[in-house]
Amino acid sequence: MGFDTLLGNQQLKENLTRSLERGHISHFYLISGPEGSGKRTLARLLGAAILCREKNPPCLKCHVCRKVMEGSHPDFITVDDPEKKTVTVDLIRQARADMYIQPNESDHKLYLFPRAQDMGIPGQNALLKVLEEPPAYGVFLLLTDNPDKLLPTVRSRCTELKLQALPRDLLLGQLERDFPQAQPEDREAAALRSGGFLGQARTLLAEGTAQDPGAEAFCRAFAGGDPLLLLQLLVPLEKSKRETLSLLLDQWLTLVESALACRSGVPALSPQARALAQSCTAQRLYHGAACLKQAQLYVDSNVSPGAVCGYLEWALR
């Protein structure tokens, strides 16, 4: 199977396969690409290929490959603390110290840094100490969406693997398999707005095509500017909690802004946004977005939900 489970990036996959066949394994790989480009997928596949003992690695069938892909292999170690905004120096020092302990089951020991761009200067300098003289079995996989945030001294020691956007037909084909229930125009919009990266397109489709009954009611009231419909929508919200109202306002604002972008030629993922774009003028949408932003500002300033809803009942007519 090799690297076939990673879509596109054919030249990169061929180069990696040839390198591994010759036994050329770098101590440091820098895997770069935007969010949703497949960095983690490639890191797992590369880790499996390095640790796999079958022919044509990664075979993705042996117990070694399965453990790597499942994240349970003792010699494939993730260095991160998702609860913190940065990768701390202490975490890097712990990984550096652990690197000099022999592998548990394999000939190599791999360390995955999912957020290499979030290492500060002190952390990168701490990493440099092991990058300069790594043990023969050590391999570092640094993942980043912005290589420029890494020190030149770190980048110069890495073999960079840069992930590319997928061809349109390949991306659309995968989206059709992943989201067979989505409308073709939704998949087209996701492909365009994602820049060609599958992960982003999946997220856009999953979030943008979700049907929300509350959003449907808002669309009907807003599109017609009907005072009665606006009252029926907003009066029940006057006694809601600020957090609940704030969340609704965010959803409505996203919907109106998406409709406004649609009128400007940017495909909308939401059928509700497309309907708004067809039924409202750009001026009406712009006015609605401004009112919703003002209402959100009122909520953030601790204005009561009743007063905020009263403002919207008047402003959105």
Steps between C-alpha positions, in 0.01 A plus 500: 500500500788736573404863515192460280260591780634856480316665211696686233859613560621233260855632455552529875377142555722363226806679641430366849451147371829504307684644799368235738576221253864614505500508878532878514319617811546857614529582868279805450198545277312827474150433366339828395164602361183690593250364747321202350774426247574150636804567720395257772406235245841525335677496838320180599573336166865601514526376858343169399736473203806553719390249766337241269707182442305367202580544133393827336433688823267623625292189441225632734407139579761383751463561873773766490322708237167461674643617832660804339181597316298452819747708704592218738855409393748558789771619262278757327465778756294819469648808666215737574262629764179608321381688808784750467538760227870434458730198503685566825874479547452239773311275260779526244767431761312190614488373141868582458591298809274211400663487157814351654307203640517209256188413295253258656408280204661638185825609344389863510332736740282777357383826655205681345459875560150583366539875567863577422410863420384540861843433643649825625862602445616342829322175409655491153843564647442211742408279204811607311723331756370158398466594132873566488600155633205260495534132585512274195150365564334840561254662257313829548184586305423872522158605368429864422261718305759781499866395451608864527428486875787254543857613547719473188736282703215254561372501142849452358527166680168368373388318189195705404192324365261762367142391438321639196136576422305219334384517137136606480369172355682291760371717784142500374507124455606448861241748627229314309605177673517669842180706464270319256199678651641849432382695199752527213512879535590458868792273412610741227490790746696306762765402246542860386502659846738238644774594257522136393571347842282205597492555876378856463241397242366228731468747787325755281252242377434355844436843652352689207234254388354427843132590508398720793126555557580824684693626199206411273270713716748786496529483120123522455467793738803690378451449127148639509561765763167389641444666843271220617747225410782695666291534816417128499872423465643746751242532778563144632872584517453801728526279808785285371848495649763729353711200393207351308417828329865563417527160331187567293626841395828345386312244291276761343792731427693217333196423290449861390871553426507178298198622300669835444817325378282285273360812333860607441577177314636279780308167504300443818498161670172546682172464307358755742774748408435446131129559555574824687733615223222449245226670702690796648689788343863556592394817682248306708760236589760761589248676724407170667864414568560842655194461727605154614853621576354785705275257685797278576686804634205573729504142630874518564438827691252324733187660352201285593377245241159667506645837401718340231200317350298824512776675307502228234121501469525866401831497308437202274166614361 
